[in-house]
């Protein structure tokens, strides 16, 4: 696999080696030893999640203030624009974001470590989004930052439709008012 740091070095783009021929393709989507070597520490995943969303759905920017989750994310059908925002106040990249297009064709994965808010926008007609987490979902500790916070200035792609948000995401805080990591 190829591992490429983003503009925020803790967030990594992981591209597996894909073997393909006229029958289709094969790739190793996760290997614990190779992943630990890539991130420079042992990471234990405890939960796998799968969401399906239609074009224009924007999920995020989510995080858990306690029981923080690292996430290894990928798309198996369709395409999304995936975003990670550094919300660690002590970090030199605090308030910065990185975005990556994840598609069923490019097989890219994004490693979003603990201490980041995460979200994605579906840019295809629909998308199946899979992700592994390093801690269990804890609704009492879940927080969200507004996807359109002017301070963040995330440049979401134009899908031709207005973003579709959950009620929870419509109520999200701006970064300046959010409960953050130290």
Secondary structure as GFF3:
##gff-version 3
##sequence-region A 1 182
A	DSSP	beta_strand	2	5	.	.	.	ID=ss1
A	DSSP	beta_strand	12	15	.	.	.	ID=ss2
A	DSSP	beta_strand	19	21	.	.	.	ID=ss3
A	DSSP	beta_strand	24	26	.	.	.	ID=ss4
A	DSSP	alpha_helix	32	39	.	.	.	ID=ss5
A	DSSP	beta_strand	47	54	.	.	.	ID=ss6
A	DSSP	beta_strand	58	64	.	.	.	ID=ss7
A	DSSP	beta_strand	71	77	.	.	.	ID=ss8
A	DSSP	beta_strand	79	86	.	.	.	ID=ss9
A	DSSP	beta_strand	97	103	.	.	.	ID=ss10
A	DSSP	beta_strand	108	112	.	.	.	ID=ss11
A	DSSP	beta_strand	116	122	.	.	.	ID=ss12
A	DSSP	beta_strand	126	133	.	.	.	ID=ss13
A	DSSP	three_ten_helix	139	141	.	.	.	ID=ss14
A	DSSP	beta_strand	142	144	.	.	.	ID=ss15
A	DSSP	alpha_helix	167	170	.	.	.	ID=ss16
A	DSSP	three_ten_helix	175	177	.	.	.	ID=ss17
###
